[in-house]
């Protein structure tokens, strides 16, 4: 019985120690977010969903730079589809001491993006141009290499066509994989 407790303590200590390794210089983040899922069951059914894959490289401890693609579609029977798209660069900054966070296996972060984006509804004004977004999030690490995330961001598009500005707040949930390089080969600090 004591061996089980010692094993559980060792595994917990190891996984908390691995939390910092996931966001160190040289690591890679790959994954994505899903939001606005809606499937109507009425006679004229509709579907709505947003998918945003991303990849980033940690240029310093706690700082990642990368790219994203975003696509949102609303399809309804009898109407034209509404689409929102985006492609650009992203930056992330993680903060918090592992001992002071609310959860020992979590990290808070801020994410910002800049890119080319568009909002083209089936009815109404459309906007295509420069897209900006920023907001806070939290990553909960279910293993040393996998994080579940919640993120709230303000998204704005300043552009052309019939509406010069389009903006909203998006709450999304994500799944990220953190790939770490061998520390003895790449650690040049």
Secondary structure, DSSP 8 states (H G I E B T S, - for coil): -HHHHHHHHHHHHHHHHHHHHHTSTT-EEEEEEEEEEEE--STT-EEEEEEEEEEEEEEETTEEEEEEEEEEEEEETTS--EEEEEEEEEEEEEE--TTTSSSTTEEEEEEEEEEEEEEE-SSS--EEEEEEEEEEEEEEEEETTEEEEEEEEEEEEEEETT-SEEEEEEEEEEEEEEE---HHHH---
